[in-house]
Amino acid sequence: MKIGIVTLLDEKNYGNRWQNYALNELLHSINIEPENLYFWIRNNNRKCLREMIKRMCPIKLAYFLHAVSAYQIKNSAIMRRVIKFAHFTQKHMGSHLILANTYEELCNRFHSEGYDYFAAGSDQVWNPYYVASPIYFLQFVNKEKRLSFMASFGSDKIPREQVSVYEKWMREMSYISVREPSGADIVRLLTGKSADIFFDPTLLLEKEKWILLSYKPKSITLPERYAVIFMFDCNPEVLREVCSGWNIHLLILNDENNKKLYSLDPAEMLYVLNHAEIVFTDSFHIMALSIRLNKQFYIFKRTGFEYMFGRLESTLVRLGITQCIYPQNGDIIMHPIRDKDYEEINYQLDMEKIRFLETVCNITK
């Protein structure tokens, strides 16, 4: 059986590549052949000079200019990271990039006969503030082939002006599973349909598979004992003081000024996370991998993106480890999660993996 996985492609975002890899591995485990489909439609709406120039270029050149802009490639560290991510994608998932001038051209040109089903997910493919595209509701293929695997809205609500199209698109899905309870609430509110809720696939793929994927970076020497910060909004001074009290180094990841650490590929980043004593993050997928690797960690609310915190918090609530939310007015302890807690979490995630795979087998038989 062959399923086309329609997801976002971000050759700079660790979580984006990890979730894609994890979903592929889960499907491989039940003898389903996933083929990852990454779509890009030329933007014909924006009026700025840059977009006007891109509209005059051949579509492959237009996509290249789009990628340079989208990935903000402005120095060698970012360039190395994007190149290494592209190699990771090609090696582990394959790269099927489909370019079209318009959505109508895509619908007319794309041939779906070689696929038994298509699945949207598991990233924020339904985020109304980011994509809101019929592509990620699989409108370009027959209704009976439209599935979603752990699709995320990345938000607790849909803007009023987009409610009608979201209602139509979701009603026409053959099967829906989402990543957060709030996503299931949106589906039920707009369509009356029930959606299955599963954890993100990065949480379902077992620890041993992640460790097998990881490898030690050759370009850096890691301290014997260290903590890591991976944040999009970061002031590390308080955490430096905390780590100094624990007598461990603090490594700042995702910082262009730390070029070697910034340009790690997804497998190298796994190694760094797995050998850290504690992780501080405001990233959903860094949190998810910390959980699956059984690490000690704290999560922070990202300034300006508080509406996205619900997806992190709901995962911690479901796993019973809300003590990992950064205590702004309290003390940070080195071991917020006990070994016994992780034994229970690992069992819960393993059972969730079985439930997901059984569901996929049932809906595709």
C-alpha positions as CSV (number, residue, x, y, z in Angstrom):
1,M,0.0,0.0,0.0
2,K,1.2,3.5,-0.8
3,I,0.2,6.7,1.0
4,G,1.2,10.2,-0.1
5,I,2.2,12.2,2.9
6,V,1.3,15.9,2.3
7,T,3.2,18.0,4.8
8,L,5.1,21.2,5.2
9,L,8.8,21.3,4.1
10,D,11.1,23.5,6.2
11,E,14.7,22.8,5.6
12,K,15.7,24.8,8.7
13,N,13.2,23.5,11.3
14,Y,14.1,20.5,13.4
15,G,10.6,19.7,14.5
16,N,9.3,19.8,10.9
17,R,11.9,17.2,9.8
18,W,11.5,15.0,12.9
19,Q,7.8,14.7,12.7
20,N,8.0,13.8,9.0
21,Y,10.7,11.2,9.7
22,A,8.7,9.7,12.7
23,L,5.4,9.4,10.7
24,N,7.3,7.7,7.9
25,E,8.9,5.2,10.3
26,L,5.6,4.4,12.0
27,L,4.0,3.6,8.6
28,H,6.9,1.5,7.5
29,S,6.4,-0.6,10.6
30,I,3.0,-1.8,9.2
31,N,4.3,-2.3,5.7
32,I,2.9,0.9,4.3
33,E,5.0,2.8,1.8
34,P,4.9,6.5,2.5
35,E,5.9,9.0,-0.2
36,N,6.4,12.5,1.0
37,L,4.9,15.2,-1.2
38,Y,6.0,18.8,-0.7
39,F,4.0,21.4,-2.6
40,W,4.8,25.0,-3.5
41,I,2.3,27.2,-5.4
42,R,3.6,30.5,-6.8
43,N,2.2,33.4,-4.8
44,N,0.2,35.6,-7.1
45,N,-1.3,37.9,-4.5
46,R,1.4,39.9,-2.8
47,K,2.0,43.2,-4.4
48,C,5.6,43.9,-3.3
49,L,8.5,44.3,-5.8
50,R,10.1,41.0,-4.8
51,E,6.9,39.0,-5.5
52,M,6.5,40.8,-8.8
53,I,10.0,39.8,-9.8
54,K,9.4,36.2,-8.8
55,R,6.3,36.1,-10.9
56,M,8.4,36.9,-14.0
57,C,10.9,34.1,-13.3
58,P,10.7,30.4,-14.4
59,I,9.0,28.5,-11.5
60,K,12.1,26.7,-10.4
61,L,14.0,29.9,-10.1
62,A,11.0,31.5,-8.3
63,Y,11.0,28.7,-5.8
64,F,14.8,29.1,-5.2
65,L,14.2,32.9,-4.5
66,H,11.3,32.0,-2.3
67,A,13.5,29.5,-0.3
68,V,16.3,32.1,0.1
69,S,13.8,34.5,1.5
70,A,11.8,32.0,3.6
71,Y,14.9,30.5,5.2
72,Q,16.4,34.0,5.7
73,I,19.7,32.8,4.2
74,K,21.9,35.7,5.0
75,N,25.1,34.1,6.3
76,S,27.2,30.9,6.0
77,A,25.8,29.3,9.2
78,I,22.2,29.4,7.9
79,M,23.3,28.2,4.5
80,R,25.2,25.2,6.0
81,R,22.1,24.4,8.1
82,V,19.8,24.4,5.1
83,I,22.1,22.3,3.0
84,K,22.6,19.7,5.8
85,F,18.8,19.6,6.4
86,A,18.3,19.0,2.7
87,H,20.7,16.1,2.7
88,F,18.9,14.7,5.8
89,T,15.6,14.9,4.0
90,Q,16.9,13.3,0.8
91,K,18.6,10.5,2.8
92,H,15.7,9.6,5.1
93,M,12.5,10.7,3.5
94,G,13.1,11.4,-0.2
95,S,12.4,14.8,-1.7
96,H,9.3,15.0,-3.9
97,L,8.9,18.7,-4.4
98,I,6.0,19.6,-6.7
99,L,5.9,23.2,-8.1
100,A,2.9,24.8,-9.8
101,N,2.0,28.3,-11.0
102,T,-1.5,28.1,-9.6
103,Y,-3.7,25.8,-7.5
104,E,-5.8,25.0,-10.6
105,E,-2.6,23.9,-12.5
106,L,-1.8,21.6,-9.6
107,C,-5.2,20.0,-9.7
108,N,-5.0,19.5,-13.4
109,R,-1.5,18.2,-13.5
110,F,-1.2,16.0,-10.4
111,H,-1.8,12.3,-11.0
112,S,-3.1,10.5,-7.9
113,E,-3.7,7.0,-9.4
114,G,-0.4,5.6,-8.0
115,Y,-1.5,6.2,-4.4
116,D,-4.0,4.3,-2.3
117,Y,-4.5,7.2,0.1
118,F,-3.2,10.6,0.9
119,A,-2.6,11.8,4.5
120,A,-2.2,15.4,5.6
121,G,0.0,15.8,8.7
122,S,1.4,15.7,11.2
123,D,2.8,19.2,11.4
124,Q,0.7,22.5,11.6
125,V,-0.7,21.9,8.2
126,W,-4.1,23.3,9.3
127,N,-2.7,26.4,11.0
128,P,-5.1,29.2,9.9
129,Y,-2.4,31.9,10.6
130,Y,0.2,30.1,8.5
131,V,-1.1,28.2,5.5
132,A,-4.9,27.9,5.4
133,S,-4.7,26.1,2.0
134,P,-6.9,23.6,0.2
135,I,-3.7,21.7,-0.5
136,Y,-3.4,20.5,3.1
137,F,-7.0,19.4,3.2
138,L,-6.3,17.3,0.1
139,Q,-8.9,19.0,-2.1
140,F,-6.9,18.0,-5.2
141,V,-7.7,14.3,-4.8
142,N,-10.9,12.2,-4.5
143,K,-12.7,12.5,-1.2
144,E,-12.4,8.9,-0.3
145,K,-8.6,9.1,-0.4
146,R,-8.4,12.1,2.1
147,L,-7.0,11.2,5.5
148,S,-5.3,13.3,8.2
149,F,-2.7,11.9,10.6
150,M,-2.2,14.0,13.7
151,A,-2.9,17.3,11.9
152,S,-2.4,20.3,14.0
153,F,-4.2,23.7,13.9
154,G,-1.5,25.3,16.0
155,S,-4.2,27.4,17.6
156,D,-7.3,26.9,19.7
157,K,-9.7,28.7,17.2
158,I,-10.2,29.5,13.6
159,P,-10.5,33.2,12.6
160,R,-14.1,34.1,11.7
161,E,-13.3,34.9,8.1
162,Q,-11.9,31.4,7.5
163,V,-14.6,29.4,9.3
164,S,-16.7,28.6,6.2
165,V,-13.8,27.2,4.1
166,Y,-12.5,25.2,7.0
167,E,-15.9,23.7,7.6
168,K,-16.2,22.7,3.9
169,W,-12.7,21.3,3.7
170,M,-13.0,19.3,6.9
171,R,-16.4,17.9,6.1
172,E,-15.0,16.4,2.9
173,M,-12.2,14.5,4.7
174,S,-12.7,10.8,4.7
175,Y,-10.9,10.4,8.1
176,I,-9.5,12.9,10.6
177,S,-7.0,12.5,13.4
178,V,-5.5,15.5,15.2
179,R,-2.7,16.2,17.6
180,E,-4.4,18.2,20.3
181,P,-7.8,18.0,22.1
182,S,-8.4,21.6,21.1
183,G,-8.1,20.4,17.4
184,A,-10.8,17.8,18.0
185,D,-13.0,20.5,19.5
186,I,-12.6,22.6,16.4
187,V,-13.5,19.7,14.1
188,R,-16.6,18.9,16.2
189,L,-17.7,22.6,16.5
190,L,-17.5,23.2,12.8
191,T,-18.6,19.9,11.3
192,G,-20.2,17.8,14.1
193,K,-17.6,15.1,13.2
194,S,-15.5,13.2,15.7
195,A,-11.7,13.3,15.3
196,D,-9.3,10.8,16.8
197,I,-6.7,12.4,19.0
198,F,-3.1,11.1,19.0
199,F,0.1,12.4,20.3
200,D,2.6,13.9,17.8
201,P,4.4,11.0,15.9
202,T,7.8,12.2,17.4
203,L,6.3,11.0,20.8
204,L,5.1,7.7,19.3
205,L,8.3,6.6,17.8
206,E,10.3,4.7,20.4
207,K,13.4,6.0,22.1
208,E,15.6,3.3,20.5
209,K,14.7,4.4,17.0
210,W,15.7,8.0,17.8
211,I,19.0,7.0,19.3
212,L,19.7,4.8,16.3
213,L,19.1,7.8,14.0
214,S,21.4,10.1,16.0
215,Y,25.2,10.5,15.6
216,K,27.9,12.5,17.3
217,P,28.7,15.8,15.6
218,K,32.3,15.9,14.2
219,S,32.5,19.7,14.2
220,I,32.2,20.3,18.0
221,T,33.6,19.0,21.2
222,L,30.8,18.7,23.8
223,P,31.5,19.4,27.5
224,E,31.4,16.4,29.8
225,R,28.3,17.8,31.6
226,Y,26.0,20.3,30.0
227,A,22.5,21.7,29.7
228,V,21.1,23.2,26.5
229,I,18.8,26.1,25.7
230,F,16.8,25.8,22.5
231,M,14.5,28.8,22.3
232,F,13.2,31.2,19.7
233,D,12.9,33.9,22.4
234,C,15.8,33.6,24.8
235,N,17.5,35.6,27.6
236,P,19.9,33.0,29.0
237,E,21.4,35.0,31.9
238,V,19.1,33.6,34.6
239,L,19.7,30.0,33.3
240,R,23.5,30.6,33.2
241,E,23.3,31.3,36.9
242,V,21.2,28.2,37.6
243,C,23.5,25.9,35.6
244,S,26.6,27.4,37.3
245,G,25.0,26.4,40.6
246,W,24.7,22.8,39.3
247,N,28.3,23.0,38.0
248,I,27.4,22.3,34.4
249,H,28.0,24.2,31.1
250,L,25.1,25.8,29.3
251,L,25.0,25.5,25.5
252,I,22.9,27.8,23.5
253,L,21.4,26.1,20.4
254,N,19.5,27.8,17.6
255,D,21.7,30.9,17.8
256,E,23.3,32.0,14.6
257,N,26.2,33.4,16.6
258,N,27.2,29.9,17.7
259,K,27.8,28.8,14.1
260,K,28.8,25.2,14.7
261,L,25.9,24.4,17.0
262,Y,23.5,26.3,14.8
263,S,24.3,24.3,11.7
264,L,23.8,20.8,13.2
265,D,21.6,18.5,11.1
266,P,18.5,16.8,12.8
267,A,20.4,13.6,13.6
268,E,23.3,15.5,15.2
269,M,20.9,17.6,17.2
270,L,19.3,14.4,18.5
271,Y,22.7,13.4,19.8
272,V,23.3,16.7,21.6
273,L,19.8,16.5,23.2
274,N,20.3,12.9,24.3
275,H,23.5,13.7,26.1
276,A,22.3,16.9,27.8
277,E,21.5,16.7,31.5
278,I,18.7,19.2,31.2
279,V,16.9,21.0,28.3
280,F,15.3,24.4,28.4
281,T,13.0,25.2,25.5
282,D,10.0,27.0,24.1
283,S,9.8,24.6,21.1
284,F,7.1,21.9,20.9
285,H,9.3,19.3,19.1
286,I,12.3,19.9,21.3
287,M,10.0,19.2,24.2
288,A,8.6,16.1,22.5
289,L,12.0,14.7,21.8
290,S,13.1,15.5,25.4
291,I,10.1,13.4,26.6
292,R,10.8,10.5,24.2
293,L,14.5,10.5,25.2
294,N,13.5,10.6,28.9
295,K,15.3,13.9,29.5
296,Q,14.9,16.4,32.3
297,F,13.5,19.6,30.8
298,Y,11.5,22.9,31.3
299,I,9.3,24.7,28.8
300,F,8.7,28.4,28.5
301,K,6.0,30.5,26.9
302,R,7.3,32.2,23.7
303,T,6.7,36.0,23.8
304,G,4.3,37.1,21.2
305,F,3.2,33.5,20.4
306,E,1.3,32.7,23.6
307,Y,-1.6,31.4,21.6
308,M,0.6,28.5,20.5
309,F,1.5,27.4,24.1
310,G,-1.7,25.4,24.4
311,R,-0.3,22.6,22.3
312,L,2.7,22.2,24.6
313,E,0.7,22.5,27.8
314,S,-2.0,20.0,26.6
315,T,0.7,17.4,26.0
316,L,2.2,17.8,29.5
317,V,-1.3,17.7,31.0
318,R,-2.1,14.4,29.2
319,L,1.2,12.9,30.4
320,G,0.9,14.3,33.9
321,I,4.1,16.3,34.0
322,T,3.0,19.9,34.2
323,Q,5.8,20.5,36.7
324,C,8.0,21.0,33.6
325,I,6.4,24.3,32.8
326,Y,8.9,27.0,33.8
327,P,8.1,28.4,37.3
328,Q,8.6,32.1,36.8
329,N,8.1,32.8,40.5
330,G,9.6,29.5,41.8
331,D,12.8,27.5,42.0
332,I,14.1,25.4,39.1
333,I,15.1,21.9,40.3
334,M,17.4,19.6,38.4
335,H,15.1,16.6,38.3
336,P,11.4,17.6,37.9
337,I,10.6,14.2,36.4
338,R,11.2,11.0,38.4
339,D,12.3,7.7,36.8
340,K,8.9,6.3,37.9
341,D,7.1,9.0,36.0
342,Y,9.0,8.2,32.8
343,E,8.2,4.5,33.2
344,E,4.5,5.3,33.1
345,I,4.9,7.9,30.3
346,N,6.9,5.4,28.1
347,Y,4.1,2.8,28.7
348,Q,1.4,5.3,27.8
349,L,3.2,6.4,24.6
350,D,3.8,2.8,23.6
351,M,0.1,2.0,24.0
352,E,-0.7,5.1,22.0
353,K,1.6,4.0,19.2
354,I,-0.2,0.6,19.0
355,R,-3.6,2.4,19.0
356,F,-2.5,4.6,16.1
357,L,-1.1,1.8,14.0
358,E,-4.2,-0.3,14.6
359,T,-6.4,2.6,13.5
360,V,-4.4,3.1,10.3
361,C,-4.7,-0.6,9.5
362,N,-8.5,-0.5,10.1
363,I,-9.2,2.6,7.9
364,T,-7.0,1.5,5.0
365,K,-7.9,-2.2,4.8
